[in-house]
Amino acid sequence: MRVRHIVLSLLFSIMAFGSFAQANEPIPTSEVVIAEEHREYKSKSISELVSSFWATTGINAIINTNDGEMTAEPDGKGRVMSAFESSIGRIIMIGIVFLLFYLAVVKGFEPLLLLPIAFGGLLANIPLAHMGGEHGMLGIIYNMGIANEFFPLLIFMGIGAMTDFAPLLANPKTALLGGAAQFGIFGSLIGAVLIGFDLQQAAAISIIGGADGPTSIFIANRLAPEMLGAIAVAAYSYMALVPVIQPPIMKALTTPQERQIKMRSLRKVHKNEKLVFPITLLMLSILILPESTPLIGAFAFGNFAKESGVVDRLSDTMQNSLINVITIFLGLGVGSKLAAEKFLVPETLGIMIIGLIAFSAGTAAGVLMAKLMNKFSKDPINPLIGAAGVSAVPMSARVVSKVGSEARPGNILLMHAMGPNVAGVIGSAVAAGVLLSIFN
């Protein structure tokens, strides 16, 4: 026992001596100089203090266009902002952000998407804060999951867990409407080439025509990473503005009588059909179009977990907690590209115009295909459901149901519209795989 006490005492003595020696070790001269520089305080007059404060205010940053402020870039490679970007440009973008707030909060236009995007845009336009920079909150979010395609795959996983393929399986011919709506993708590809984008950039821009934000980010990161921010902003903006863009097109292409068509109830789909479908979809993608499997694989996994019925906790997490968290991050990350120096440039504005035309063309193509199918179908088809063929799920299906109920109160088209809507999600992923395969 005494020997153990002696050994312990010696150990404690050695440790104490080592700590004392380390504490008394001389600090390198360079560290002392740096520490003294940080501690050094230069006395200032009241006027100098006021001047220093004024130089750090947002008002001065907007008024003083020659202050040398740098742009905030996620990769840390900024440049000096132009006079327009640091002043009028910021004011314009803040005005646009407040318009988006109005649409999200007052009008209720897809607030889950529009509100975080708009708030990210507001943060990105704060002078001197560099929120979108490499070490800023928005820049970290952008690098964490948008620049590397991670967030789109998680979103597809959550969408898969929330998707019910029963309407599509009960009425498989509605898949044609999802395919027709992809006309906007290939139409916008041609339009982008005609106005001066090269073929690879045009392919990345074209996915906006399907109104599929995650797929747009995924393909832009592969084909045109320099345009990723503009493409993401355009795709998510049009997804959020589905209730504004689609109804006028739907009403212009249909008659009041067509909008009042009541469709027959769908048959009940067996559980085994819904269980086999995501695996079949994935296997076909693996065999025919492997480039599409990251998106379709995440989508199929989420849906298979839901339909299996044995992992309810995982399915519930994907449907709720996971997709909610990723939606917040994705919205803020996309909103970071609403900074004046990134948004108010000819390329971005050109992409926004092409995206609007493409999305409108996709909506129109779906409605026209539904009108054609109605002419030859034994069962009546309401042409409005063709507008749900774009990939904005479930927003466009809800818009179709709303327009249909306005034309004929009590006419519920939601489940009928979900068939082409989920087909549109698959269609846009397949279109992305085709474009990636071409340029591989």
ZAMARGU-4260 file (C-alpha; in steps of 0.2 Angstrom, whole numbers, plus 5000, padded with zeros to 4 digits):
<rodrens>
0) 5000/5000/5000 | 5014/5012/5004 | 5023/5008/4988 | 5007/5012/4978 | 5006/5029/4987
5) 5024/5033/4984 | 5022/5029/4965 | 5006/5040/4964 | 5015/5054/4973 | 5029/5053/4960
10) 5017/5053/4945 | 5008/5069/4952 | 5024/5078/4955 | 5031/5074/4937 | 5014/5080/4930
15) 5014/5096/4940 | 5032/5100/4935 | 5028/5097/4917 | 5014/5109/4918 | 5024/5122/4927
20) 5038/5121/4914 | 5026/5122/4899 | 5018/5137/4907 | 5035/5146/4909 | 5040/5141/4892
25) 5044/5157/4882 | 5031/5162/4869 | 5038/5164/4851 | 5041/5182/4847 | 5029/5182/4832
30) 5015/5177/4843 | 5019/5191/4855 | 5019/5203/4841 | 5002/5197/4835 | 4994/5197/4852
35) 5001/5215/4855 | 4994/5221/4838 | 4977/5214/4843 | 4978/5222/4860 | 4984/5239/4853
40) 4971/5253/4854 | 4973/5269/4846 | 4964/5284/4854 | 4950/5292/4843 | 4941/5308/4844
45) 4922/5308/4845 | 4921/5313/4826 | 4933/5299/4822 | 4922/5286/4831 | 4906/5293/4823
50) 4915/5292/4806 | 4920/5274/4809 | 4902/5269/4814 | 4895/5278/4798 | 4907/5268/4787
55) 4900/5252/4793 | 4882/5256/4791 | 4871/5248/4777 | 4866/5266/4772 | 4884/5271/4768
60) 4887/5255/4759 | 4872/5258/4747 | 4876/5277/4745 | 4895/5275/4744 | 4897/5265/4727
65) 4916/5267/4728 | 4919/5258/4744 | 4927/5243/4736 | 4915/5230/4743 | 4917/5213/4737
70) 4904/5201/4731 | 4900/5186/4742 | 4904/5170/4733 | 4902/5152/4741 | 4919/5147/4734
75) 4927/5162/4742 | 4932/5170/4725 | 4924/5187/4726 | 4926/5202/4715 | 4923/5221/4718
80) 4905/5225/4716 | 4899/5238/4703 | 4891/5254/4707 | 4874/5247/4701 | 4876/5231/4711
85) 4880/5239/4728 | 4866/5252/4727 | 4851/5252/4715 | 4853/5234/4712 | 4851/5230/4730
90) 4836/5241/4732 | 4828/5232/4717 | 4831/5215/4724 | 4824/5220/4741 | 4809/5226/4732
95) 4807/5209/4723 | 4810/5200/4740 | 4795/5209/4748 | 4784/5205/4733 | 4789/5187/4736
100) 4784/5189/4754 | 4767/5196/4749 | 4764/5182/4737 | 4769/5169/4751 | 4761/5176/4766
105) 4746/5186/4759 | 4741/5176/4744 | 4747/5159/4751 | 4757/5154/4735 | 4767/5139/4740
110) 4774/5148/4756 | 4784/5132/4761 | 4795/5136/4745 | 4793/5154/4742 | 4796/5161/4760
115) 4813/5153/4763 | 4819/5158/4746 | 4813/5176/4748 | 4821/5177/4766 | 4837/5170/4759
120) 4836/5183/4745 | 4834/5197/4759 | 4849/5190/4769 | 4860/5189/4753 | 4857/5208/4749
125) 4862/5214/4766 | 4877/5225/4764 | 4894/5221/4771 | 4887/5205/4780 | 4894/5193/4766
130) 4880/5180/4771 | 4882/5171/4754 | 4901/5170/4756 | 4912/5155/4759 | 4910/5157/4778
135) 4893/5165/4778 | 4877/5155/4783 | 4870/5155/4766 | 4887/5151/4758 | 4889/5136/4770
140) 4871/5130/4766 | 4874/5131/4748 | 4891/5122/4748 | 4884/5109/4760 | 4870/5102/4749
145) 4866/5112/4733 | 4884/5113/4725 | 4886/5094/4728 | 4868/5088/4723 | 4865/5081/4740
150) 4849/5091/4744 | 4840/5087/4728 | 4842/5068/4731 | 4836/5070/4749 | 4821/5080/4742
155) 4817/5066/4730 | 4818/5053/4744 | 4805/5063/4754 | 4794/5066/4739 | 4795/5047/4735
160) 4789/5044/4753 | 4775/5056/4751 | 4769/5049/4734 | 4755/5038/4731 | 4756/5029/4714
165) 4738/5022/4715 | 4731/5036/4704 | 4744/5032/4690 | 4742/5013/4692 | 4723/5014/4692
170) 4723/5025/4676 | 4740/5021/4667 | 4736/5031/4652 | 4738/5047/4662 | 4756/5044/4661
175) 4755/5051/4643 | 4750/5068/4650 | 4766/5067/4661 | 4776/5064/4645 | 4767/5077/4635
180) 4771/5090/4648 | 4790/5087/4646 | 4788/5096/4629 | 4793/5111/4638 | 4810/5104/4642
185) 4815/5100/4624 | 4806/5116/4618 | 4817/5127/4630 | 4833/5118/4625 | 4830/5124/4607
190) 4825/5141/4613 | 4841/5143/4624 | 4852/5138/4609 | 4844/5150/4598 | 4848/5165/4610
195) 4866/5161/4611 | 4869/5147/4625 | 4879/5132/4620 | 4871/5115/4619 | 4877/5109/4636
200) 4871/5125/4645 | 4855/5124/4635 | 4852/5106/4641 | 4855/5112/4659 | 4843/5127/4657
205) 4829/5116/4648 | 4825/5106/4664 | 4816/5122/4671 | 4802/5118/4658 | 4797/5103/4669
210) 4796/5114/4685 | 4806/5102/4694 | 4818/5111/4706 | 4828/5096/4713 | 4831/5089/4695
215) 4836/5106/4689 | 4849/5108/4702 | 4855/5090/4699 | 4858/5092/4680 | 4865/5110/4681
220) 4878/5104/4693 | 4883/5091/4680 | 4882/5101/4664 | 4884/5119/4668 | 4889/5122/4686
225) 4893/5141/4682 | 4874/5143/4679 | 4868/5133/4694 | 4862/5147/4705 | 4852/5156/4691
230) 4844/5139/4685 | 4840/5134/4703 | 4832/5151/4707 | 4822/5150/4690 | 4816/5132/4693
235) 4810/5135/4711 | 4802/5152/4707 | 4791/5144/4694 | 4787/5130/4706 | 4781/5142/4719
240) 4772/5152/4706 | 4762/5138/4699 | 4745/5145/4706 | 4749/5161/4696 | 4755/5154/4680
245) 4745/5139/4676 | 4727/5144/4679 | 4726/5157/4664 | 4734/5145/4652 | 4722/5131/4658
250) 4707/5142/4655 | 4713/5149/4639 | 4715/5132/4631 | 4698/5124/4638 | 4680/5128/4636
255) 4669/5130/4651 | 4660/5113/4646 | 4677/5104/4646 | 4682/5111/4663 | 4666/5104/4670
260) 4669/5086/4664 | 4667/5074/4679 | 4678/5059/4678 | 4674/5042/4685 | 4681/5036/4701
265) 4697/5026/4700 | 4698/5008/4704 | 4706/5002/4720 | 4724/4997/4718 | 4731/4982/4727
270) 4745/4985/4739 | 4756/4972/4730 | 4755/4983/4714 | 4761/4998/4724 | 4775/4988/4732
275) 4781/4981/4715 | 4780/4998/4705 | 4795/5007/4713 | 4807/4992/4711 | 4801/4990/4693
280) 4804/5008/4690 | 4822/5007/4697 | 4826/4991/4688 | 4821/4999/4671 | 4831/5014/4675
285) 4846/5003/4679 | 4845/4993/4663 | 4840/5007/4651 | 4846/5024/4658 | 4858/5023/4673
290) 4861/5041/4672 | 4844/5044/4680 | 4846/5032/4694 | 4852/5044/4707 | 4836/5053/4706
295) 4825/5039/4703 | 4834/5028/4715 | 4831/5041/4729 | 4813/5043/4724 | 4810/5024/4723
300) 4818/5021/4740 | 4807/5033/4748 | 4791/5026/4740 | 4796/5008/4743 | 4799/5012/4762
305) 4782/5019/4763 | 4773/5005/4754 | 4782/4991/4763 | 4773/4996/4779 | 4787/4989/4789
310) 4797/5004/4792 | 4784/5017/4797 | 4796/5027/4808 | 4808/5029/4793 | 4795/5033/4781
315) 4787/5046/4793 | 4804/5054/4795 | 4807/5056/4777 | 4789/5063/4774 | 4790/5075/4788
320) 4806/5079/4798 | 4819/5076/4784 | 4810/5085/4770 | 4805/5100/4781 | 4823/5102/4786
325) 4830/5101/4769 | 4816/5112/4762 | 4822/5126/4774 | 4840/5124/4769 | 4837/5122/4751
330) 4826/5138/4751 | 4839/5148/4760 | 4853/5141/4748 | 4843/5145/4733 | 4838/5162/4740
335) 4857/5166/4742 | 4857/5168/4723 | 4845/5182/4723 | 4859/5194/4727 | 4859/5209/4715
340) 4876/5204/4708 | 4870/5187/4704 | 4852/5189/4699 | 4852/5206/4689 | 4863/5200/4675
345) 4858/5197/4657 | 4861/5178/4658 | 4850/5176/4673 | 4836/5186/4666 | 4838/5176/4650
350) 4836/5160/4660 | 4821/5167/4669 | 4812/5171/4652 | 4816/5155/4644 | 4810/5146/4660
355) 4794/5155/4660 | 4791/5151/4642 | 4796/5133/4644 | 4785/5130/4659 | 4770/5138/4650
360) 4773/5127/4635 | 4774/5112/4646 | 4757/5116/4654 | 4749/5120/4637 | 4756/5103/4630
365) 4749/5093/4644 | 4732/5102/4642 | 4731/5099/4623 | 4736/5081/4625 | 4722/5078/4638
370) 4710/5087/4625 | 4716/5075/4612 | 4714/5059/4623 | 4697/5065/4628 | 4691/5064/4610
375) 4696/5045/4608 | 4693/5039/4626 | 4679/5029/4631 | 4679/5037/4648 | 4678/5056/4649
380) 4694/5065/4653 | 4694/5082/4660 | 4708/5092/4650 | 4713/5102/4666 | 4722/5087/4673
385) 4735/5088/4658 | 4742/5104/4667 | 4747/5092/4681 | 4759/5083/4670 | 4773/5095/4675
390) 4784/5090/4689 | 4778/5103/4702 | 4771/5090/4714 | 4758/5091/4722 | 4756/5110/4718
395) 4750/5108/4700 | 4738/5094/4705 | 4730/5105/4719 | 4729/5120/4706 | 4720/5108/4694
400) 4708/5103/4708 | 4704/5121/4712 | 4701/5127/4694 | 4690/5111/4692 | 4680/5115/4707
405) 4678/5133/4702 | 4670/5127/4685 | 4659/5114/4694 | 4657/5115/4713 | 4660/5097/4720
410) 4670/5091/4705 | 4685/5084/4714 | 4700/5081/4702 | 4714/5080/4714 | 4716/5061/4713
415) 4714/5061/4694 | 4727/5075/4693 | 4740/5065/4704 | 4742/5052/4691 | 4750/5064/4678
420) 4758/5074/4692 | 4769/5059/4698 | 4771/5053/4680 | 4779/5071/4677 | 4791/5068/4691
425) 4797/5052/4683 | 4797/5060/4666 | 4808/5075/4671 | 4820/5063/4679 | 4821/5052/4664
430) 4823/5068/4653 | 4838/5073/4664 | 4845/5056/4662 | 4844/5057/4643 | 4852/5074/4643
435) 4866/5068/4654 | 4869/5052/4644 | 4870/5063/4628 | 4884/5074/4635 | 4893/5060/4645
</rodrens>
